[in-house]
Every structure is written in structure tokens, then in C-alpha cells.
């Protein structure tokens, strides 16, 4: 088993709590059709990218401490496809075709092959380089690359005409996924995290980072895959019971 860094488990655990709260908001608004205060809508839309970004960066950092990134990626992708099947059957309008778990699975598999090469890049250069590539390619799914306000370059339209290119970020008009994290640009964010992980692995980081200060958060961080898979069914179950008892509309009961 790879080395565990206490602060990473705690950050991951905190991100899982934020994810559960966000998905509860999402279910209430978009699955059950209930309105919530405007400030809560604003807060949820603002924090969602940071929650997902935290998972991706921490996964990249953690790849430095995995005994087998390819195997880890296969496991993630297996559960991701199970999630696709369940959402397609239970709630077709919210099918997750290529969400963050699909992305993390493929990213870990790819890193299993290229990590031995990228780890030779000095970690500071890697963080800066891959963060810049992430920023430049962030709008690729929208049809262009570049940084808004600095420069932009439209991409050829034919790249967005083929449905099967969606894992790369080229989105056709017929593609939809309730959760969508394509390899471009997010693999660059993963690699930025992996580069930062070199700082931890080198031993230059403070020994305090290894310590676990909040055991509850660390516990959540260590069991994240099961939390990710089970939190939505549990949330839906609770909302179904609440809305059933209060006489409001339900989806399954």
C-alpha cells in the first residue's frame, strides 16, 4: 500500500463533504424541481468547480504514492461505468456518460505509463507548465483554446462533429452528460497535481503534512470511492422520504 499523507486525506475528506452538499442542492433543484434561495444557487455554482478541481489535483498528487496507478485507474473506471449504467436506468435525464470518476480512471491509467517520464520534470516547472496548459485549453470543449482577454484561437468545426471524441473534450451537438470532465483540459490539472506531488515525495515538505489532525476527515478521505458511489443513492433516498412525508412531489415513491 502506498504512503498516506495525512493532509491529503483530510483535504479529500473535506471535498467529499462539500460534494455531498452540492449534490443535495443539485438533486433538490434539478431532479425534484424545487427552488432554493438565490444566494444558495450562487454559492453552489461558484464552489462546484473548486470541489471537482480539488479531487483532480489531490488525485494527481496521490499518484506519486500509488503502488500501481494503472490498476487504480482500472478500478475507478469500472465503478464509473457502473455509475453510467445505474444513472441511465434509474434517471435517464441525469445519465453520467463521462464524469469525474471516468476521467480519474483514465487519467490514472495514462499516468501509469507516462509517470516515469514526467517525474523527471522539476516539480516547480511541472506545476507552472501544466497549470498554464490547463488554462490555455480550458475552453476547448466550447470550441476554442486560449485565455479570454489575452488571446483565443478557434478550433476546426469538424472536430466537434463526431460523438466519439467526447472523452477528449470535443463535444458534438448530440452529446450530453450530467457530469462531464474530459481529458482536455483536466488531464493537465491532474499532471499539475502530480508535479506538486513530487514535492511531497522528495521529502522537502514539512513533516507536519504527514500527520493526521482531523481523524474524521481523514477517514472520509481514505474511503472516498465508496462515498462517491453511495452518497447519491443515499441522498435520493432521504429526499424521497422527506418529500413523501411532506406531501411534495417524488420521483420514485
C-alpha positions in Angstrom: 0.0 0.0 0.0 1.3 3.5 -0.9 2.3 6.0 1.7 -0.5 8.1 3.2 -0.2 11.8 3.6 -2.5 13.0 6.4 -3.2 16.4 5.0 -4.2 14.9 1.6 -6.7 12.5 3.3 -8.1 15.5 5.2 -8.4 17.7 2.2 -10.1 14.9 0.2 -12.5 14.2 3.1 -13.4 17.9 3.2 -14.0 17.9 -0.5 -16.3 14.9 -0.2 -18.4 16.7 2.4 -18.7 19.7 0.0 -19.5 17.3 -2.8 -22.4 15.7 -0.9 -23.8 19.1 0.0 -23.5 20.2 -3.6 -25.2 17.1 -5.0 -28.0 17.5 -2.4 -28.6 21.0 -3.7 -28.4 19.7 -7.3 -31.0 17.0 -6.6 -33.4 19.4 -4.9 -33.2 21.9 -7.8 -32.7 19.9 -10.9 -34.2 16.4 -10.1 -37.1 17.5 -7.9 -37.6 20.9 -9.4 -37.8 22.9 -6.1 -36.5 26.5 -5.9 -33.9 27.5 -3.4 -32.7 31.0 -2.3 -30.7 32.9 -4.9 -27.7 33.1 -2.6 -27.6 29.3 -2.3 -27.7 28.9 -6.1 -24.8 31.4 -6.5 -22.8 29.7 -3.8 -23.3 26.2 -5.3 -22.4 27.3 -8.9 -19.3 29.1 -7.6 -18.0 26.3 -5.4 -18.7 23.3 -7.8 -15.6 23.9 -10.0 -13.4 24.1 -6.9 -14.7 20.9 -5.5 -14.0 19.0 -8.7 -10.6 20.7 -9.1 -9.6 19.6 -5.6 -10.4 16.0 -6.4 -8.4 16.1 -9.5 -5.3 17.9 -8.0 -5.3 15.6 -5.0 -5.6 12.6 -7.2 -2.6 13.8 -9.2 -0.6 14.4 -6.0 -1.6 11.0 -4.7 -0.4 9.3 -7.9 3.1 9.7 -6.6 2.3 7.3 -3.7 0.4 4.6 -5.5 2.0 1.2 -6.0 0.1 0.7 -9.3 -1.6 3.7 -10.9 -2.8 1.7 -13.9 -4.6 -0.8 -11.6 -6.0 2.1 -9.6 -7.3 3.7 -12.8 -8.9 0.4 -13.9 -10.8 0.2 -10.6 -12.0 3.8 -10.9 -13.2 3.3 -14.4 -15.0 0.0 -13.6 -17.0 1.9 -10.9 -17.5 4.8 -13.3 -19.1 2.5 -15.9 -21.3 1.0 -13.2 -22.4 4.6 -12.4 -23.2 5.2 -16.0 -25.4 2.1 -16.1 -27.2 2.9 -12.9 -27.9 6.5 -13.9 -29.0 5.5 -17.4 -31.5 3.1 -16.0 -32.7 4.9 -12.9 -32.7 8.5 -14.0 -32.0 8.8 -17.8 -32.2 12.6 -17.9 -29.2 12.6 -15.5 -27.0 10.0 -17.1 -23.3 10.4 -16.4 -21.5 9.4 -19.6 -18.1 10.8 -18.8 -17.9 12.3 -15.3 -15.1 13.0 -12.9 -14.8 9.3 -11.9 -14.4 8.2 -15.6 -11.8 11.0 -16.0 -9.9 9.9 -12.9 -9.8 6.3 -14.1 -8.4 7.1 -17.5 -6.0 9.8 -16.1 -4.6 7.3 -13.6 -4.2 4.6 -16.3 -2.4 7.1 -18.6 -0.2 8.3 -15.7 0.7 4.7 -15.0 2.6 4.7 -18.4 3.9 8.3 -18.5 4.6 9.0 -14.9 8.1 7.6 -15.0 8.9 10.3 -17.7 7.0 13.3 -16.2 8.5 12.7 -12.8 11.9 13.9 -14.1 10.5 17.4 -14.7 11.4 19.6 -11.7 8.2 20.0 -9.7 8.1 23.8 -9.9 8.4 23.8 -13.7 5.8 21.0 -13.9 3.3 22.8 -11.8 3.7 26.0 -13.8 3.8 24.3 -17.2 0.8 22.0 -16.7 -1.3 24.8 -15.0 -0.6 27.0 -18.0 -1.7 24.3 -20.4 -4.8 23.7 -18.3 -5.7 27.4 -18.6 -5.0 27.6 -22.3 -7.1 24.5 -23.1 -9.9 25.2 -20.6 -12.3 26.3 -23.3 -11.6 23.5 -25.8 -15.0 21.9 -25.2 -16.5 25.3 -26.1 -14.7 25.3 -29.5 -11.6 27.3 -28.9 -8.3 27.5 -27.0 -6.6 30.4 -25.4 -7.1 32.6 -22.4 -10.0 35.0 -22.5 -8.9 38.6 -22.6 -5.4 37.7 -23.8 -5.7 35.5 -26.9 -8.1 33.0 -28.3 -7.9 30.6 -31.3 -11.0 28.9 -32.7 -10.6 25.2 -33.5 -11.8 23.5 -36.7 -15.5 22.7 -36.5 -15.1 19.1 -37.9 -13.5 18.1 -34.5 -16.9 18.7 -32.9 -18.9 16.7 -35.4 -18.0 13.2 -34.1 -19.8 11.9 -31.0 -17.0 9.5 -30.1 -14.5 12.3 -29.5 -16.2 13.4 -26.3 -13.6 11.9 -23.9 -11.0 14.3 -25.4 -13.2 17.3 -24.9 -14.6 17.7 -28.5 -18.3 17.8 -27.8 -20.9 17.2 -30.6 -24.3 18.6 -30.6 -25.9 15.3 -29.6 -23.6 14.6 -26.6 -24.9 15.1 -23.0 -23.5 14.0 -19.7 -24.9 15.2 -16.3 -21.3 15.3 -15.1 -18.6 16.0 -17.7 -14.8 16.1 -17.2 -13.0 15.5 -20.5 -9.3 14.6 -20.7 -8.6 18.0 -22.2 -8.2 20.3 -20.3 -8.4 18.3 -17.0 -5.5 15.9 -17.6 -3.2 18.9 -17.4 -4.7 19.8 -14.0 -4.1 16.2 -12.9 -0.4 16.5 -14.1 0.0 19.8 -12.3 -1.1 17.9 -9.1 1.3 15.0 -10.0 4.1 17.5 -10.3 3.3 19.1 -7.0 3.3 15.6 -5.5 6.9 15.3 -6.4 7.5 18.0 -3.7 5.9 15.8 -1.1 7.7 12.6 -2.3 11.1 14.3 -2.3 10.9 14.8 1.4 11.2 18.6 1.3 7.7 19.1 2.6 7.2 19.7 6.3 6.8 16.6 8.3 3.6 18.1 9.6 1.9 17.3 6.3 2.2 13.6 7.1 0.3 14.0 10.3 -3.4 13.4 10.7 -5.1 16.1 12.8 -8.8 15.6 11.9 -9.4 11.8 12.0 -13.0 12.1 10.8 -12.0 14.0 7.7 -9.1 11.6 7.1 -11.4 8.6 7.4 -13.7 10.1 4.7 -10.7 10.7 2.5 -9.4 7.2 2.8 -12.8 5.7 1.8 -13.7 8.1 -0.9 -14.5 5.7 -3.7 -17.4 4.1 -1.7 -18.6 7.5 -0.5 -18.7 8.7 -4.1 -20.6 5.7 -5.3 -23.1 5.6 -2.4 -23.8 9.2 -1.4 -26.2 9.9 -4.3 -28.4 6.9 -3.7 -28.5 7.7 0.0 -29.2 11.4 -0.7 -32.0 10.5 -3.1 -33.5 8.1 -0.6 -33.5 10.7 2.1 -35.1 13.3 -0.2 -37.7 10.8 -1.4 -38.8 10.2 2.2 -38.8 13.9 3.2 -40.8 14.9 0.1 -43.2 11.9 0.6 -43.8 12.8 4.2 -44.3 16.5 3.5 -46.7 15.7 0.6 -44.4 17.1 -2.1 -43.6 15.5 -5.5 -41.3 12.5 -5.5 -39.5 10.7 -8.4 -39.6 7.1 -7.3 -42.1 6.6 -4.5 
